[in-house]
Amino acid sequence: MDSKIKVLVCGDVRGRFKQMFQRVESINKKAGPFEILLCVGDFFSTDEKQNEELIAYRNGHKNIPVPTYILGPNNEKSLEFYKDIEDGEICSNLTYLGKRGLYTLSSGTKIAYLSGIEKPNGAKDEDYYFQLDDIEAVRNSCLVNKSSASDYRGVDILLTSQWPYGVAEEGNSNASKLIAFLCRDIKPRYHFCGLSQKYYEPAPYRLKSDQITQLELCTRFISLADVGNSNKHKYIYALSLTPVEKMRVLELIQKTTNETKCPFSDIDFKDLKLKGQETESKQYFFDMEGKNENRKRKGNDHQHKRPKVQQWDQDICWFCLSCPNVEKHLIITIGSHFYLALAKGPINDYHILILSITHIPCAAQLTEDDWKELLRFKKALRKFFKEQNQVVCFTERNYKTSHLQINVFGIDEGYAWKIQHAFEDKAEEFNLEFETLPPLDSSQMLPQQGPYFVAELPNETTLITRQMKHFPIHYARDVFCSENLLNCDEKVDWRACKLDVESETSLVKNFRENFAKFDFTS
């Protein structure tokens, strides 16, 4: 089976949406299908009239041919175009990635991204600037599952709008030292940039082995021109790649004849002190004891009124374990890829969540290794609930949420036969149509594009719908709180039944103790 995936990357679009999407459609027909289109640089034009081309795509009169993901603003004028983006979705097949993070495709391809430009010394905070904290967040997201210096293989793609310092002498005046540091540490196979209005692809450079990895990995730097540029410089780049996690080590370290010296080897990075960095081992772990609870993020309290750019990243996501604000007292147990936590506003004492440790939007994007551990957790939980004389139901809503959350509902065995009827009754109430699937045993069974809701019932039936327009976000709670099941309508909205920290801690302790003999992570 061919493990290669096809990816398109585009430079600055600057409002030339029609030209760009027509070109993408043509390439996709000739050389596709491509799994994804990634855009660096300025996506919107500072000329509002030019941006009107997007209206036809927003209204559904024109279709975007390939799922497209863009970076954030690079200047003040572009901020307004991001202010009303909900959950990152601009329109069908067009998504704003966020300020920074690590995006993993279902194929296992890892895409690190960083929006904006480096904050100049002395400048006030703006939503289109990135700082050292942003670099730290991306870096730690990439390294978080590294257990030794022999198993880190880098990431597949790094997307930034600004260039790294050191790649080209003539570009250093507008380049970023922080991005150079990030490149050196996360070691992307491909690094794409924009904002330069030219196509530039020097020979690949090789990074020396260090405390992060013993492997000498190679990076290809590619700067893309803007769409429709008068010089006819290249603005779209097509590549076919095998995810680094699926490559043999010999392929990763294989040298080419035209390699150049690493452009960052002579740069002094001693002034960059990262909070998550261990001087000797550079290992990353999660502090369950709350040592970092007082850490505060900078740059959140803007006093001036300005359109706020919605940011989806690990430093603000409630569910990413690398987030300093994660509520550690809710955590029950931690695996390699997932952790269990008490649900906020639980509908009963055993209402918990299965959450991905790193920032993965939905189960459809899980890798094979992720899926294996997810199945282990589900199997362990089924055994646990059976001992309590209960059955269990797993639900996931990939809609109006940015982080994978699987709700785990336990209910007395005597009610098991009523669960599917309760789902059907609520589906009729909300005018929803569900498809019935066999047991969910692969991420490939889930929609690879677009939102969905899925429920795994105790009778091994899987219910799924992609009918998500105006989907009730509390649908699963609605089902289990209904009169036929738990009969607690007052708990449909989790905010109406929030518990104090002491009560939450007590429930976590109780679950952890009872689950201990089924817990394969300990």
Buried (B, 14 or more C-beta within 10 A) or exposed (E): EEEEBBBBBBBBBBBBBBBBBEBBBEBBEEEBEBBBBBBBBBBBBBEEEBBEBBEBBEEEEBEBBBBBBBBBBBEEBBBBBBEEBEBBBBBBBBBBBBBBBBBBBBBBBBBBBBBBBBBEEEEEEBBBBBBBBBBBBBBBBBBBBBEEBEEBBBBBBBBBBBBBBBBBEEBBEEBBBBBBBBBBBBBBBBBBBBBBBBBBEBEBBBBEEBBBBBBBBBBBBBBBBBBBBEEEBBBBBBBEBBBBBBBEEEEBBEEEEEEEEBBBEEBEBEEBEBEBBEEEEBBBEBEEEEEBEEEEEEBEEEEEEEBEBBBBBBBBBBBBBBBBBBBBBBBBBBBBBBBBBBBBBBBBEBBBBBBBBBBBBBBBBBBBEBBEBBEBBBEBBBEBBBEBEBBBBBBBBBBEBBBBBBBBBBBEEEBBEBBBEBBBBBBEEEEBEBEEBEEBEEBEBBBBEBBBBBBBBBEEBBBBBBBBEEBBEEBBBBBBBBEBBBEBEEBBBBEEBEBEEEEBBEBBEBBBEEBEEBBEBE
